[in-house]
């Protein structure tokens, strides 16, 4: 693979694979309270443009892709924010790391465009770097980079911003390798014990601080970043979980909004359980789309005509005789399932999945592990980023009502019937928050009264944030406008010319997309 192709894959990885509301936890339950701890009248941000110390940091893109983008400059800064916005204590802060990327061709500057790739747990610094390489490689169009500073930031607890790290690599491996749908009670109890061990370990490591990793706290950080980059109002592009972060910001600081693009919508009004079920439904639908594609494109899909059968047979065979990878790991049903999840985030991943399952049948597990590790952010040495640590910390802090162990067990059986491949694993995926020892801090749910129009983008074949969420989020905000991509995979911008044109016109000129606009797949 040449450098151009490798970079395109990297863009997809950070925008899509880590942008997904990472399994197992998704769409925590919101609060019924109409307003919590005030809105703009809350404690003022601790940073200002004049106080922000930017330093050149070309080493960041060089570490990620071995070079900088032509015509772009890279600067980094750290913004201190209170650990707890509800009760700030002098000297108790988190450092929020961010990167500012400027085009040397910049003209008629509008301000800054702040980015969040989702997760929760995805690095906004990484996504900003990848997107700086331009539209030809899956990045931002020059129309945007010529008018905005591109700001990527790692939210509190993520990446470089005082990261949460409380899950050992051994436990992560065990969790991913575990049976996705433990039918007998002994197998279920074993997985439940592992999830409890992980939750207890995080509680022991961070104690009361776990509550401070909530989405509402991060949304207040976002306003501090707006002030730190010198913008009177926020221009923001959020993918997947980033839509929840943006929606929370709009409720707390509606008058500070210039333009928000929320792509791959989370529905904040859903409960933790209903959000997980929606995701099971979305993945099941996307997998069916993949199997239909295989049937219609047999020359590109070596596991046609029965792709579903090939995947389920591979998982069943792996229960007793898993194929061993070059690093010694066994391709258990859990690793195979994770590779399936990974592949469904982009339509281009369908070919990779078909090839991986075909190779597995021939005794080669490398394709399965490549897909799984890409999603889990596991490096060749078996080290993980803190994606899943932060994911649990945020999701569990956000939900005030997780299901009991008995309720999870019941839902496992019910969802297995409704969503054969994904239902049971998504039910099992709620267990960490069942055992979570930290206090909860659910985000607000309601109208963004006083905010300007907000664009909510949905993809009809989205597995991780199902299309049905799009209108729900737009309606909840009261100022949302739906933009639809009739495509496959997770998130839409900047996938096609139609989506790019509509979003760019909104970001630059504040032109709201035509009501009901639906963009074709290509």
C-alpha positions in Angstrom: 0.0 0.0 0.0 1.5 3.4 -1.0 1.6 6.4 1.3 -1.4 8.0 -0.3 -3.5 4.9 0.4 -2.2 4.5 3.9 -3.2 8.1 4.7 -6.7 7.6 3.3 -7.1 4.5 5.5 -5.9 6.5 8.5 -8.5 9.2 7.9 -11.2 6.6 7.9 -9.8 4.9 11.0 -9.9 8.0 13.2 -13.1 9.4 11.8 -15.0 6.2 11.7 -13.6 3.4 13.7 -12.9 5.4 16.8 -15.8 7.7 16.1 -18.3 5.1 16.6 -20.0 5.2 20.0 -17.7 2.5 21.0 -19.1 -0.8 21.9 -20.2 -2.0 24.4 -21.7 1.2 25.9 -23.8 3.7 23.9 -26.4 6.5 24.3 -26.6 6.8 28.1 -29.9 7.9 29.7 -30.5 11.6 30.0 -31.9 13.5 32.9 -35.5 14.6 33.2 -34.4 17.9 34.7 -35.0 20.7 32.2 -32.0 22.7 33.3 -29.1 21.7 35.5 -26.6 24.0 37.3 -27.5 26.9 35.0 -26.5 27.8 31.5 -24.3 30.7 30.4 -24.4 32.0 33.9 -22.2 29.2 35.1 -18.6 29.7 36.1 -16.7 31.6 33.4 -14.1 29.7 31.4 -10.7 29.8 32.9 -8.9 30.5 29.6 -8.8 33.4 27.2 -7.3 34.0 23.8 -4.7 36.3 25.3 -3.6 33.7 27.8 -3.3 30.8 25.4 0.3 29.8 24.8 0.7 28.2 21.4 3.8 26.4 20.5 4.9 24.9 17.1 4.3 21.1 17.1 5.0 19.6 13.7 6.1 16.4 15.6 2.4 15.5 16.1 1.6 14.9 12.4 5.1 13.4 11.9 4.4 10.9 14.7 1.0 10.0 13.1 1.8 9.9 9.4 5.5 10.7 9.2 5.0 14.1 7.7 3.1 17.4 7.8 0.6 18.4 5.2 1.8 20.7 2.5 1.0 24.3 3.2 -0.2 23.7 6.8 1.3 24.8 10.1 0.7 23.0 13.4 0.6 24.6 16.8 -0.4 23.1 20.2 -1.6 24.4 23.5 -3.0 23.2 26.8 -6.0 24.9 28.4 -6.6 24.4 32.2 -10.2 23.8 33.2 -11.8 23.1 36.6 -12.0 19.4 37.4 -15.6 20.0 38.5 -17.4 22.9 36.9 -20.2 22.6 39.5 -17.8 23.2 42.4 -14.5 24.5 41.2 -11.5 24.2 43.6 -8.4 26.3 43.2 -5.6 24.3 41.9 -7.7 21.3 40.9 -7.7 21.3 37.1 -7.5 19.1 34.0 -5.3 20.1 31.1 -7.2 20.0 27.8 -4.7 19.6 24.9 -5.5 21.0 21.5 -3.9 21.5 18.1 -4.4 24.5 15.8 -3.9 23.8 12.1 -3.7 26.8 9.7 -3.4 26.8 5.9 -0.8 29.2 4.5 -3.5 30.0 1.9 -6.0 31.2 4.6 -8.0 34.3 3.6 -11.1 36.1 4.9 -10.7 34.1 8.1 -14.0 33.4 9.8 -12.6 31.9 13.0 -11.9 28.4 14.3 -13.6 25.1 13.5 -13.5 22.8 16.6 -13.7 19.1 15.9 -14.7 16.0 17.9 -14.5 12.5 16.3 -16.7 10.8 18.9 -16.2 7.6 20.9 -16.4 8.9 23.6 -12.7 8.4 23.7 -11.6 9.4 20.2 -8.8 11.9 19.8 -9.7 15.2 18.3 -6.0 16.0 17.9 -5.6 12.9 15.7 -8.7 13.6 13.6 -7.6 17.2 13.0 -4.2 16.1 11.8 -5.7 13.5 9.4 -8.3 15.9 8.0 -5.6 18.5 7.4 -4.3 16.4 4.5 -7.2 17.5 2.3 -10.2 16.3 0.4 -8.3 14.1 -2.0 -7.3 11.9 1.0 -10.7 12.0 2.7 -9.9 15.2 4.6 -11.5 18.7 4.7 -12.0 20.6 1.5 -9.9 23.7 0.9 -13.0 25.8 1.0 -13.1 25.1 4.7 -9.4 25.1 5.6 -8.9 28.4 3.7 -11.5 30.1 6.0 -11.0 28.5 9.4 -8.3 27.5 11.8 -8.9 23.8 12.3 -8.9 23.0 16.1 -8.6 19.4 17.3 -8.9 18.7 21.0 -8.7 15.7 23.3 -11.7 15.9 25.7 -11.0 15.5 29.4 -9.8 11.9 30.2 -9.0 11.2 26.5 -5.6 10.9 24.7 -3.3 13.7 25.9 -5.8 15.4 28.2 -5.2 13.8 31.6 -6.2 10.4 30.2 -8.2 7.9 32.2 -6.3 4.6 32.2 -7.7 1.8 34.4 -8.1 -1.3 32.2 -5.1 -3.5 31.8 -4.1 -4.9 28.4 -4.6 -8.4 29.8 -8.2 -7.6 30.8 -8.8 -5.8 27.5 -7.6 -8.9 25.5 -9.8 -11.1 27.7 -12.8 -8.9 27.2 -12.5 -8.8 23.4 -11.7 -12.5 23.1 -14.7 -13.5 25.3 -17.8 -15.2 23.9 -20.1 -12.5 22.5 -23.2 -14.4 23.5 -22.6 -16.6 26.6 -25.7 -18.8 26.6 -25.1 -21.1 29.6 -25.0 -19.5 33.1 -21.4 -20.4 33.9 -20.2 -18.6 30.8 -22.3 -15.6 31.5 -21.1 -15.5 35.1 -17.5 -15.6 33.9 -18.0 -12.6 31.6 -19.9 -10.8 34.3 -17.1 -11.3 36.7 -14.6 -9.8 34.2 -16.7 -6.8 33.7 -17.1 -6.3 37.4 -13.4 -6.6 37.9 -12.9 -3.8 35.2 -15.5 -1.5 36.8 -14.1 -2.1 40.3 -10.6 -1.4 39.1 -11.6 2.0 37.6 -13.4 2.9 40.8 -10.4 2.0 42.9 -8.1 4.0 40.7 -10.2 7.2 40.3 -12.9 7.1 43.1 -15.0 10.3 43.2 -13.2 11.7 40.2 -15.1 9.4 37.9 -18.1 11.6 37.9 -16.1 14.5 36.5 -15.6 12.7 33.1 -19.3 13.3 32.2 -20.5 14.9 28.9 -21.8 18.0 30.7 -18.4 18.7 32.2 -16.8 18.2 28.8 -19.3 20.6 27.2 -18.4 23.3 29.7 -14.7 22.6 28.7 -15.7 23.2 25.1 -16.8 26.7 26.0 -13.5 27.3 27.6 -11.8 26.2 24.4 -14.0 28.6 22.4 -12.7 31.4 24.6 -9.1 30.1 24.4 -9.0 30.3 20.6 -10.5 33.8 20.7 -13.9 33.1 19.1 -17.0 35.0 20.3 -19.2 32.1 19.1 -18.5 28.5 18.5 -18.3 26.8 15.1 -18.2 23.0 15.7 -18.2 19.7 13.8 -19.0 16.7 15.9 -19.2 13.1 14.7 -21.1 10.3 16.5 -20.7 10.9 20.3 -19.5 14.3 19.2 -23.1 15.1 18.4 -24.1 14.4 22.0 -21.3 16.7 23.2 -22.4 19.4 20.7 -26.1 19.1 21.6 -25.2 19.4 25.3 -23.2 22.5 24.5 -26.1 24.0 22.6 -28.4 23.5 25.6 -26.0 25.0 28.1 -24.6 27.9 25.9 -27.2 28.5 23.1 -26.2 32.1 22.7 -22.6 31.1 22.2 -23.3 29.0 19.1 -22.4 30.2 15.6 -22.8 26.9 13.7 -22.9 23.3 14.8 -22.8 20.3 12.4 -23.8 17.1 14.2 -23.0 14.1 12.0 -24.1 10.6 13.1 -26.7 11.6 15.7 -27.0 10.2 19.2 -30.6 10.6 20.5 -30.2 12.1 24.1 -33.8 11.3 24.9 -33.3 7.6 24.8 -32.6 5.5 27.9 -29.4 3.6 28.2 -31.2 0.4 27.4 -33.2 1.7 24.4 -30.0 3.3 23.0 -28.2 0.0 23.2 -31.1 -1.7 21.5 -31.2 0.9 18.7 -27.5 0.2 18.1 -28.1 -3.5 17.9 -30.8 -2.8 15.3 -28.5 -0.5 13.4 -25.7 -3.0 13.2 -28.0 -5.9 12.3 -29.4 -3.7 9.4 -25.9 -2.8 8.2 -24.8 -6.4 8.3 -27.8 -7.4 6.2 -26.8 -4.7 3.8 -23.3 -6.2 3.6 -24.7 -9.7 3.0 -26.9 -8.4 0.2 -23.9 -6.6 -1.3 -22.0 -9.9 -1.2 -24.9 -11.7 -3.1 -24.9 -9.0 -5.8 -21.1 -8.7 -6.1 -19.9 -12.3 -5.8 -16.7 -11.5 -7.7 -15.7 -9.1 -4.9 -17.0 -11.2 -2.1 -15.3 -14.6 -1.7 -17.8 -15.7 1.0 -20.8 -15.2 -1.3 -23.6 -16.2 -1.8 -24.3 -16.8 1.9 -22.1 -14.2 3.7 -24.2 -14.4 6.9 -23.8 -18.1 7.1 -20.0 -17.8 6.5 -19.6 -15.4 9.4 -21.8 -17.3 11.8 -20.1 -20.6 10.8 -16.7 -19.1 11.4 -17.7 -18.0 14.9 -19.2 -21.4 15.7 -16.1 -23.2 14.5 -13.9 -20.9 16.5 -15.6 -21.9 19.8 -13.8 -25.3 19.7 -10.9 -24.8 17.2 -9.9 -21.2 16.9 -7.2 -20.3 14.4 -4.0 -19.0 16.0 -2.6 -15.7 14.7 1.1 -14.8 14.2 1.3 -13.1 17.6 0.0 -16.2 19.4 -3.6 -15.0 20.0 -6.4 -17.3 19.1 -9.2 -15.9 16.8 -12.0 -16.7 19.2 -15.7 -15.8 18.4 -15.1 -12.6 20.3 -12.3 -11.4 18.1 -14.2 -12.4 15.0 -17.3 -10.5 16.2 -15.1 -7.4 16.8 -13.8 -7.7 13.3 -17.3 -7.7 12.0 -18.2 -4.6 14.0 -15.0 -2.9 12.7 -15.8 -3.6 9.1 -19.3 -2.2 9.1 -18.3 1.4 9.8 -17.4 2.0 6.2 -18.7 0.4 2.9 -15.0 -0.1 1.9 -14.7 -2.3 5.0 -17.1 -4.9 3.5 -14.4 -6.2 1.2 -12.0 -6.4 4.0 -14.4 -8.5 6.1 -15.2 -10.9 3.3 -11.5 -11.4 2.6 -10.8 -11.9 6.4 -13.5 -14.5 6.8 -12.4 -16.3 3.7 -8.7 -16.3 4.8 -9.8 -17.5 8.3 -11.4 -20.6 6.7 -8.0 -21.3 5.1 -6.2 -21.0 8.5 -5.1 -17.4 8.3 -6.4 -15.1 11.1 -4.4 -12.0 10.2 -7.2 -10.2 8.5 -9.5 -10.8 11.4 -7.0 -9.4 13.9 -6.1 -6.5 11.6 -9.8 -5.4 11.6 -10.3 -6.0 15.3 -7.1 -4.2 16.4 -7.9 -1.2 14.2 -11.2 -0.8 16.0 -9.8 -1.5 19.5 -6.8 0.7 19.0 -4.4 -2.1 19.9 -0.9 -1.9 18.6 1.3 -4.8 17.4 2.9 -5.0 20.8 -0.4 -5.6 22.5 -0.7 -2.1 24.0 -4.0 -0.2 23.9 -4.8 3.5 23.7 -7.2 4.7 26.4 -10.2 4.7 24.1 -12.1 2.1 26.0 -11.1 3.4 29.4 -12.4 6.8 28.5 -15.5 5.3 26.8 -16.6 3.6 30.0 -15.8 6.5 32.2 -17.9 8.9 30.1 -20.8 6.6 29.3 -21.2 5.3 32.9 -20.9 8.8 34.4 -23.6 10.0 31.9 -26.2 7.3 32.8 -28.1 7.5 36.0 -29.9 4.2 35.5 -28.1 1.1 34.2 -29.8 -2.3 34.1 -29.3 -4.9 36.7 -27.4 -8.1 36.0 -30.7 -10.0 35.9 -32.2 -7.4 33.5 -29.1 -7.7 31.2 -29.5 -11.5 31.2 -33.2 -11.2 30.3 -32.5 -8.7 27.5 -29.7 -10.9 26.2 -32.3 -13.6 25.3 -34.9 -11.2 24.0 -32.5 -9.3 21.7 -30.9 -12.5 20.5 -34.3 -13.3 18.9 -34.8 -9.8 17.4 -31.2 -9.2 16.3 -29.5 -12.6 15.8 -25.9 -11.5 15.5 -25.7 -8.3 17.5 -28.6 -8.3 20.0 -27.1 -10.5 22.7 -23.6 -8.9 22.6 -25.1 -5.4 22.9 -27.0 -6.5 25.9 -23.9 -8.0 27.5 -22.1 -4.7 26.7 -24.2 -2.8 29.3 -22.6 -4.8 32.2 -19.7 -2.4 32.9 -22.1 0.4 33.8 -24.2 -2.1 35.9 -21.2 -2.5 38.2 -19.8 1.0 37.9 -18.8 2.4 41.3 -18.5 6.1 40.3 -21.2 8.7 40.9 -23.4 9.6 38.0 -23.8 13.0 36.3 -26.4 12.7 33.5 -26.5 15.4 30.8 -29.4 17.8 30.2 -32.1 16.9 27.7 -34.2 19.6 26.0 -34.5 22.5 23.6 -31.5 24.7 22.7 -33.6 27.8 23.2 -31.9 30.9 21.7 -29.5 28.9 19.5 -29.3 29.5 15.7 -30.2 26.7 13.2 -28.1 23.5 13.8 -27.5 21.0 11.0 -28.0 17.3 12.0 -26.6 14.8 9.4 -27.8 11.2 9.2 -26.8 8.2 7.0 -29.5 5.8 6.1 -27.2 2.8 6.5 -25.4 3.9 9.6 -24.7 1.0 12.0 -23.6 2.8 15.1 -25.9 5.8 15.2 -29.0 4.6 13.3 -30.6 7.0 10.9 -33.8 7.2 13.1 -31.8 9.2 15.7 -31.3 12.1 13.2 -34.8 13.6 13.3 -35.1 12.8 17.0 -32.0 14.9 17.9 -33.1 17.7 15.5 -36.6 17.8 17.1 -35.2 17.7 20.6 -33.0 20.7 20.0 -35.9 22.6 18.4 -33.6 24.3 16.0 -32.3 21.2 14.2 -32.4 20.8 10.5 -32.0 17.3 9.0 -29.6 16.5 6.2 -29.7 13.0 4.8 -27.1 10.8 3.1 -28.5 7.7 1.4 -25.3 5.9 2.0 -23.6 3.1 4.0 -21.3 3.4 7.0 -21.0 5.6 10.0 -21.2 9.4 9.4 -21.5 11.3 6.1 -19.2 14.3 5.9 -17.2 14.8 3.8 -18.1 11.6 1.9 -19.8 13.0 -1.3 -20.0 16.2 -3.2 -23.7 16.7 -2.2 -22.9 16.4 1.5 -19.8 18.5 1.3 -21.6 21.3 -0.6 -24.4 21.5 1.9 -22.2 21.4 5.0 -19.6 23.8 3.6 -22.2 26.3 2.7 -23.6 26.2 6.3 -20.2 26.4 8.0 -19.0 29.2 5.8 -22.1 31.3 4.9 -24.5 30.0 7.6 -26.8 28.8 4.7 -29.1 26.1 6.1 -29.5 23.1 3.8 -32.8 22.9 1.9 -35.4 21.2 4.1 -35.6 17.5 3.4 -32.5 17.4 1.3 -31.4 13.8 0.6 -28.0 13.2 -0.9 -27.4 10.2 -3.1 -24.9 7.4 -2.2 -22.3 8.5 -4.7 
